[in-house]
Amino acid sequence: MSAGAEAREFAQVDAELLARGNTRMVFDLGRITRLLDLLGSPQRAYPSIHLTGTNGKTSTARMIDSLLQAHGLHTGRFISPHMETVRERISVDGEPITPERFVAVYREVAPLAALVDAGADTTLTYFEMTVAMAFATFADAPVDVAVVEVGLGGAEDATNVLEAPVCVLTPIGLDHTEWLGDRVADIADAKSGIIHPGATVVTATQDDEAAEPILRRCAEVGATLAREGAEFGVRERGLAVGGQVLSLQGLGGVYDEVFLPLHGAHQAQNAAVALAAVEAFLGAGRARQLDADVVRDGFARASSPGRLERVRTAPTILLDGAHNPHGVRATVAALGEEFSFRRLVAVVSVLDDKDALAVLGLLEPAVDEIVVTRNSSPRALPAADLAALAAEVFGPERVHTHAAMPDAIEAAVALAEEDADAGISGSGVLVTGSVVTVGDARRLLAR
């Protein structure tokens, strides 16, 4: 098949998936279970590490994937959402599957999905289809282990058919309140639903309100719990060119001189969680430590596109997918600690269901001016509405509005370079507010 024909076929499949509604949510595990049963239950062909939480899931999943590969295992990885292409959601051995493979697995799944659709009140969603495609892909590869990130919540998420032997909970806060509840305890209760009998649970440090439902769920199902700050954690961290150097306390001992090519204390925390999850999966603990050199190699190869990712210099342009107050707070802290901008301009677009006012309030002390825009999502907050909120926080004189992303980035670069005293080396642009915002900017800039 020619490259042009392959591209057209992939575009057709992408369009068919999008027609199912990529923002539509239906919480009914019976639907995905019926589809997977028709596919021969591919999710039972390999063990899994299942991740939930409010922030840090994708970065942690990518680190877990890299560590497992360093130990010689063939891996599958499912993440959500994607930045540039839906193929990013389904990776084998760290690489998104090819357009040709994506089309092939869709053609295998689609006829069976039609059977499920015929007997249901509503059709399978975009997310449910990509979950089934990922599990089928991993079984066909085959992989030794799958690293799977939930889409939303946990208990009723389509990925929660895994009953994974290792479950990971990254920090939990308020997000997706329209679906999960407006209390942290409610959200933690939903997310702890991925914990099944006999599982080993690795959790980042949680607020007391989030910790209680997790502890209760572990007790109910007889799960083993490993907690950051008790059984594992970050002992020391120091800044390094291109990232940071860590000393990590794992379940099986201390791992020193670990270089992590990612920025921020939150990524060090993600690294500690990832290490503990891999130790739990591989059976390391008090009696056995993983090979420290293999661990170092795994972390050194880790990446997390769109997480304080530098895509341009002169001026520096950073992309960061922080989309809620918890995430923006971590980004701002990393900026202050690891970058020395004398002038920083933010390009911001958020989705309409996010706490835009809180996001803007956290950004305000860290940036000199802000350019508001609108990303490509149909759920994006209109630029004019975001500008009105930004004016309340920044003052009208510091707010600029450009509805089109290319114009917004161009304007931000000009503003960043406006201060002659700062010089090129002291100016920067931060593009943030949503994974979709970062994806749009990455298509324009990363190549």
C-alpha positions as CSV (number, residue, x, y, z in Angstrom):
1,M,0.0,0.0,0.0
2,S,1.4,3.4,-0.9
3,A,2.1,6.0,1.8
4,G,-0.8,8.1,0.5
5,A,-3.3,5.3,0.6
6,E,-2.1,4.3,4.1
7,A,-2.6,7.9,5.3
8,R,-6.1,8.1,3.8
9,E,-7.1,4.8,5.4
10,F,-5.8,5.9,8.8
11,A,-7.7,9.2,8.4
12,Q,-10.9,7.3,7.7
13,V,-10.5,5.1,10.8
14,D,-9.7,8.2,12.9
15,A,-12.8,9.8,11.6
16,E,-14.9,6.8,12.4
17,L,-13.6,6.8,15.9
18,L,-14.2,10.5,16.3
19,A,-17.8,10.0,15.2
20,R,-18.4,8.0,18.4
21,G,-17.7,11.2,20.3
22,N,-14.3,11.5,21.9
23,T,-15.7,13.5,24.9
24,R,-18.8,11.2,25.5
25,M,-18.7,9.3,28.7
26,V,-20.7,6.1,29.5
27,F,-19.9,4.4,32.7
28,D,-21.0,0.7,32.2
29,L,-18.3,-2.0,32.5
30,G,-20.8,-4.5,30.9
31,R,-20.3,-2.9,27.5
32,I,-16.5,-3.2,27.4
33,T,-16.7,-6.6,29.0
34,R,-19.0,-7.9,26.2
35,L,-16.7,-6.5,23.5
36,L,-13.6,-8.0,25.1
37,D,-15.3,-11.4,25.5
38,L,-16.0,-11.4,21.8
39,L,-12.3,-10.6,21.2
40,G,-11.3,-13.6,23.4
41,S,-10.5,-11.6,26.5
42,P,-7.1,-10.2,25.3
43,Q,-6.6,-8.4,28.6
44,R,-6.0,-11.8,30.3
45,A,-3.1,-12.6,28.1
46,Y,-0.6,-10.6,30.1
47,P,-0.3,-9.0,33.6
48,S,-0.8,-5.3,34.0
49,I,0.2,-2.3,36.1
50,H,-2.9,-0.1,36.4
51,L,-2.6,3.7,37.2
52,T,-5.1,6.2,38.4
53,G,-4.8,9.6,40.1
54,T,-5.5,13.3,39.3
55,N,-2.0,14.3,38.1
56,G,1.1,12.6,37.0
57,K,-0.4,9.4,35.6
58,T,1.1,9.7,32.1
59,S,4.6,10.7,33.3
60,T,4.6,7.9,35.8
61,A,3.3,5.4,33.3
62,R,6.1,6.4,30.9
63,M,8.7,5.9,33.6
64,I,7.3,2.5,34.5
65,D,7.4,1.5,30.9
66,S,11.0,2.6,30.5
67,L,12.1,0.8,33.7
68,L,10.4,-2.4,32.6
69,Q,12.0,-2.2,29.1
70,A,15.4,-1.7,30.8
71,H,14.8,-5.0,32.6
72,G,14.3,-6.7,29.2
73,L,10.5,-7.0,29.2
74,H,8.3,-6.3,26.1
75,T,5.8,-3.7,27.2
76,G,2.5,-2.3,26.1
77,R,1.4,1.1,27.2
78,F,-2.1,2.8,27.1
79,I,-2.4,6.4,28.0
80,S,-5.2,9.0,27.7
81,P,-5.7,11.6,26.3
82,H,-3.2,11.9,23.4
83,M,-1.5,15.1,22.3
84,E,-1.1,14.9,18.5
85,T,-2.4,11.5,17.3
86,V,-4.6,8.8,18.7
87,R,-1.8,6.3,18.0
88,E,0.0,7.7,21.0
89,R,-2.5,6.0,23.2
90,I,-1.3,2.5,22.2
91,S,2.4,1.9,22.4
92,V,4.5,-1.3,22.2
93,D,8.0,-1.3,23.6
94,G,7.7,2.5,24.0
95,E,6.7,3.4,20.5
96,P,3.2,4.3,19.2
97,I,1.9,1.7,16.9
98,T,2.1,2.4,13.2
99,P,-0.8,3.8,11.2
100,E,-1.0,0.4,9.4
101,R,-1.2,-1.5,12.6
102,F,-3.7,0.9,14.0
103,V,-6.0,0.4,11.0
104,A,-5.6,-3.4,11.1
105,V,-6.6,-3.7,14.8
106,Y,-9.5,-1.3,14.3
107,R,-10.7,-3.5,11.4
108,E,-10.6,-6.5,13.8
109,V,-12.5,-4.7,16.6
110,A,-15.1,-2.7,14.6
111,P,-17.3,-5.6,13.5
112,L,-17.5,-7.0,17.0
113,A,-18.2,-3.5,18.4
114,A,-21.1,-3.3,16.0
115,L,-22.6,-6.4,17.6
116,V,-22.3,-4.8,21.0
117,D,-23.8,-1.6,19.7
118,A,-26.8,-3.5,18.2
119,G,-27.8,-4.8,21.6
120,A,-27.2,-1.6,23.6
121,D,-29.0,1.7,24.2
122,T,-26.0,3.7,23.1
123,T,-22.9,2.9,21.0
124,L,-19.5,2.2,22.4
125,T,-17.6,5.4,23.0
126,Y,-14.3,6.5,21.5
127,F,-12.5,5.7,24.7
128,E,-14.0,2.2,25.0
129,M,-13.0,1.4,21.4
130,T,-9.4,2.6,22.0
131,V,-9.2,0.5,25.2
132,A,-10.3,-2.6,23.4
133,M,-7.9,-1.9,20.5
134,A,-5.0,-1.5,23.0
135,F,-5.7,-4.7,24.8
136,A,-6.0,-6.6,21.5
137,T,-2.8,-5.0,20.3
138,F,-0.9,-6.0,23.4
139,A,-2.2,-9.6,23.2
140,D,-1.2,-9.9,19.5
141,A,2.3,-8.4,20.0
142,P,2.6,-10.2,22.4
143,V,3.8,-8.1,25.4
144,D,5.1,-9.3,28.8
145,V,3.3,-6.6,30.7
146,A,0.9,-3.8,30.0
147,V,1.1,-0.4,31.7
148,V,-2.5,1.1,31.6
149,E,-3.7,4.5,32.6
150,V,-7.3,5.0,33.4
151,G,-9.4,7.4,31.4
152,L,-11.5,8.9,34.2
153,G,-11.9,7.9,37.8
154,G,-11.3,4.2,38.3
155,A,-14.2,2.0,39.5
156,E,-16.3,2.4,36.4
157,D,-13.6,3.3,33.9
158,A,-13.4,1.0,30.9
159,T,-9.9,-0.1,31.9
160,N,-11.1,-1.5,35.1
161,V,-11.6,-4.9,33.6
162,L,-7.9,-5.6,34.2
163,E,-7.9,-6.6,37.8
164,A,-4.2,-5.8,37.8
165,P,-1.8,-7.3,40.3
166,V,-0.1,-3.9,40.8
167,C,-2.2,-0.7,41.1
168,V,-0.7,2.8,41.2
169,L,-2.3,5.9,42.7
170,T,-0.7,9.2,41.9
171,P,-1.7,12.3,43.9
172,I,-5.5,12.8,44.1
173,G,-7.2,16.2,44.1
174,L,-10.3,17.9,42.7
175,D,-10.9,17.4,38.9
176,H,-13.7,16.0,36.8
177,T,-16.0,16.9,39.6
178,E,-19.1,16.8,37.3
179,W,-18.5,13.0,37.1
180,L,-16.7,12.0,40.2
181,G,-18.1,14.3,42.9
182,D,-17.1,17.6,44.4
183,R,-15.2,16.2,47.4
184,V,-11.7,14.8,47.3
185,A,-13.0,11.8,49.4
186,D,-15.6,11.0,46.7
187,I,-12.9,11.2,43.9
188,A,-10.5,9.0,45.9
189,D,-13.3,6.5,46.5
190,A,-13.9,6.3,42.8
191,K,-10.2,6.0,41.9
192,S,-9.6,3.3,44.6
193,G,-12.0,1.1,42.7
194,I,-9.1,-0.2,40.6
195,I,-7.8,-2.0,43.6
196,H,-8.9,-5.7,43.4
197,P,-8.4,-8.6,45.8
198,G,-4.7,-9.5,46.3
199,A,-3.3,-6.5,44.5
200,T,-0.2,-4.6,45.6
201,V,-1.0,-0.9,45.8
202,V,1.6,1.8,45.4
203,T,0.4,5.2,46.3
204,A,2.0,8.7,46.3
205,T,1.5,10.9,49.3
206,Q,-2.1,11.7,49.7
207,D,-4.1,14.3,51.7
208,D,-5.9,12.7,54.6
209,E,-9.2,13.1,52.8
210,A,-7.9,11.0,49.9
211,A,-5.9,8.5,52.0
212,E,-8.9,7.2,54.0
213,P,-10.9,5.7,51.1
214,I,-7.7,4.1,49.8
215,L,-6.9,2.5,53.1
216,R,-10.5,1.3,53.5
217,R,-10.5,-0.2,50.0
218,C,-7.2,-2.1,50.6
219,A,-8.6,-3.5,53.9
220,E,-11.8,-4.6,52.2
221,V,-10.1,-6.6,49.4
222,G,-7.0,-7.7,51.2
223,A,-4.6,-5.6,49.1
224,T,-1.0,-4.9,50.2
225,L,-0.3,-1.1,50.5
226,A,3.1,0.6,49.9
227,R,3.0,4.3,50.7
228,E,5.3,7.2,49.7
229,G,7.0,8.5,52.8
230,A,6.7,5.2,54.6
231,E,7.9,2.3,52.4
232,F,9.5,4.4,49.6
233,G,10.2,7.9,48.5
234,V,12.7,10.6,47.4
235,R,15.7,10.8,49.7
236,E,17.6,13.6,47.9
237,R,17.3,15.5,44.6
238,G,19.7,17.9,43.0
239,L,19.4,20.0,39.8
240,A,21.4,18.8,36.7
241,V,21.7,19.9,33.1
242,G,18.6,18.7,31.4
243,G,16.9,17.3,34.5
244,Q,17.8,16.3,38.0
245,V,19.8,13.7,39.9
246,L,17.9,11.7,42.5
247,S,18.5,9.3,45.4
248,L,15.5,7.1,45.7
249,Q,14.4,4.9,48.6
250,G,12.7,1.9,46.9
251,L,11.0,-1.1,48.4
252,G,14.2,-3.0,48.0
253,G,16.8,-0.5,49.1
254,V,18.4,2.8,48.1
255,Y,19.2,3.7,44.5
256,D,21.7,6.6,44.3
257,E,22.9,8.8,41.4
258,V,19.7,8.4,39.3
259,F,19.6,10.9,36.5
260,L,16.0,11.8,35.5
261,P,15.8,14.0,32.3
262,L,12.6,15.7,33.5
263,H,12.1,18.8,35.6
264,G,10.4,19.5,38.9
265,A,9.9,18.0,42.3
266,H,6.6,16.5,41.1
267,Q,8.6,14.4,38.5
268,A,10.9,13.2,41.3
269,Q,7.8,12.1,43.2
270,N,6.6,10.3,40.0
271,A,9.9,8.6,39.7
272,A,9.7,7.2,43.2
273,V,6.2,5.9,42.6
274,A,7.3,4.4,39.3
275,L,10.3,2.6,40.9
276,A,8.1,1.2,43.7
277,A,5.6,-0.1,41.2
278,V,8.2,-1.8,39.1
279,E,9.8,-3.3,42.2
280,A,6.4,-4.6,43.3
281,F,5.8,-6.1,39.9
282,L,9.2,-7.8,39.6
283,G,9.1,-9.1,43.2
284,A,11.8,-6.8,44.7
285,G,11.5,-5.9,48.4
286,R,13.4,-6.2,51.6
287,A,15.0,-9.5,50.5
288,R,16.0,-8.4,47.0
289,Q,16.9,-5.1,45.3
290,L,16.8,-4.4,41.6
291,D,20.1,-3.9,39.8
292,A,20.9,-0.2,40.4
293,D,22.6,0.2,37.0
294,V,19.5,-1.1,35.2
295,V,17.3,1.2,37.2
296,R,19.6,4.2,36.3
297,D,19.4,3.2,32.6
298,G,15.6,3.0,32.7
299,F,15.2,6.4,34.2
300,A,17.8,8.0,31.9
301,R,15.8,6.8,28.9
302,A,12.5,8.1,30.3
303,S,10.7,11.0,28.6
304,S,7.4,12.8,29.0
305,P,6.5,14.9,26.0
306,G,4.5,18.0,26.9
307,R,5.7,18.1,30.5
308,L,7.9,21.2,30.7
309,E,9.2,20.1,27.3
310,R,11.7,22.6,25.7
311,V,10.9,22.8,22.0
312,R,12.6,26.0,21.0
313,T,15.5,28.3,22.2
314,A,16.0,32.0,21.6
315,P,13.6,32.5,23.2
316,T,13.1,29.3,25.1
317,I,9.6,27.9,24.5
318,L,8.3,25.3,27.0
319,L,5.2,23.2,26.6
320,D,3.4,21.9,29.7
321,G,0.1,20.1,29.8
322,A,-0.9,21.2,33.3
323,H,-4.7,21.7,33.2
324,N,-5.9,21.9,36.8
325,P,-4.7,23.9,39.9
326,H,-2.8,20.9,41.3
327,G,-0.8,20.5,38.1
328,V,-0.2,24.2,37.5
329,R,1.1,24.6,41.1
330,A,3.7,21.9,40.4
331,T,4.6,23.6,37.1
332,V,5.1,27.0,38.7
333,A,7.2,25.5,41.4
334,A,9.5,23.8,38.9
335,L,9.8,27.0,36.8
336,G,10.9,28.9,39.9
337,E,13.4,26.3,41.0
338,E,14.9,25.1,37.7
339,F,14.6,28.0,35.2
340,S,15.9,31.6,35.6
341,F,13.7,33.6,33.2
342,R,13.9,37.3,33.6
343,R,10.9,37.7,31.4
344,L,8.3,34.9,30.9
345,V,5.1,35.1,28.8
346,A,2.4,32.4,29.0
347,V,0.2,31.2,26.2
348,V,-2.9,29.7,27.7
349,S,-6.0,27.9,26.6
350,V,-8.2,25.7,28.9
351,L,-11.2,23.5,28.5
352,D,-14.5,24.9,29.6
353,D,-14.9,22.4,32.5
354,K,-11.7,23.4,34.2
355,D,-11.2,25.9,37.1
356,A,-9.8,28.5,34.8
357,L,-9.8,31.2,37.4
358,A,-7.7,29.1,39.8
359,V,-5.3,28.2,37.0
360,L,-4.8,31.9,36.1
361,G,-4.3,32.8,39.7
362,L,-1.5,30.4,40.1
363,L,0.2,31.5,36.9
364,E,0.0,35.2,37.6
365,P,3.0,35.6,40.0
366,A,5.2,33.4,37.7
367,V,4.6,35.2,34.3
368,D,5.0,38.8,33.2
369,E,2.2,38.8,30.6
370,I,-0.3,36.3,29.2
371,V,-1.7,35.6,25.8
372,V,-5.0,33.8,25.8
373,T,-6.1,31.7,22.9
374,R,-8.4,28.8,22.0
375,N,-7.2,25.3,21.3
376,S,-8.7,22.9,18.8
377,S,-11.0,21.1,21.2
378,P,-14.7,21.7,20.9
379,R,-14.7,21.9,24.7
380,A,-12.2,24.8,24.7
381,L,-13.2,27.9,26.6
382,P,-13.7,30.8,24.1
383,A,-10.7,33.1,24.0
384,A,-12.9,36.1,24.8
385,D,-14.3,34.4,27.9
386,L,-10.8,33.4,29.1
387,A,-9.5,36.9,28.4
388,A,-12.2,38.4,30.7
389,L,-11.2,36.0,33.5
390,A,-7.5,36.8,32.9
391,A,-8.1,40.5,33.1
392,E,-9.6,40.0,36.6
393,V,-6.4,38.3,37.7
394,F,-3.6,40.0,35.7
395,G,-5.2,43.4,35.0
396,P,-6.2,44.3,31.4
397,E,-2.8,45.7,30.5
398,R,-1.0,42.3,30.9
399,V,-3.6,40.3,28.9
400,H,-3.5,39.8,25.1
401,T,-5.9,37.9,23.1
402,H,-5.4,35.9,19.8
403,A,-8.0,33.4,18.9
404,A,-5.6,31.4,16.6
405,M,-2.8,29.4,18.2
406,P,-0.1,30.4,15.6
407,D,-0.9,34.1,16.2
408,A,-0.9,33.6,20.0
409,I,2.6,32.0,20.0
410,E,4.0,34.6,17.6
411,A,2.6,37.4,19.8
412,A,4.1,35.7,22.9
413,V,7.5,35.4,21.4
414,A,7.4,39.1,20.4
415,L,6.4,40.0,24.0
416,A,9.0,37.8,25.5
417,E,11.7,39.6,23.5
418,E,10.3,43.0,24.1
419,D,12.5,43.8,27.1
420,A,15.9,44.6,25.7
421,D,17.5,44.4,29.1
422,A,16.4,40.8,29.5
423,G,18.1,39.7,26.4
424,I,17.3,36.5,24.4
425,S,18.8,34.2,27.0
426,G,16.6,35.5,29.7
427,S,13.2,35.4,27.9
428,G,10.8,32.5,27.6
429,V,7.4,31.4,26.5
430,L,5.3,28.9,28.4
431,V,2.4,27.2,26.5
432,T,0.0,25.6,29.0
433,G,-3.6,25.0,30.2
434,S,-4.5,21.7,28.5
435,V,-3.0,18.7,26.9
436,V,-4.9,19.8,23.7
437,T,-3.2,23.2,23.9
438,V,0.2,21.5,24.1
439,G,-0.6,19.2,21.3
440,D,-1.6,22.1,19.0
441,A,1.6,24.0,19.9
442,R,3.7,20.9,19.5
443,R,2.4,20.4,15.9
444,L,3.5,23.9,15.2
445,L,6.8,23.9,17.0
446,A,8.3,20.5,18.0
447,R,9.4,19.6,14.5
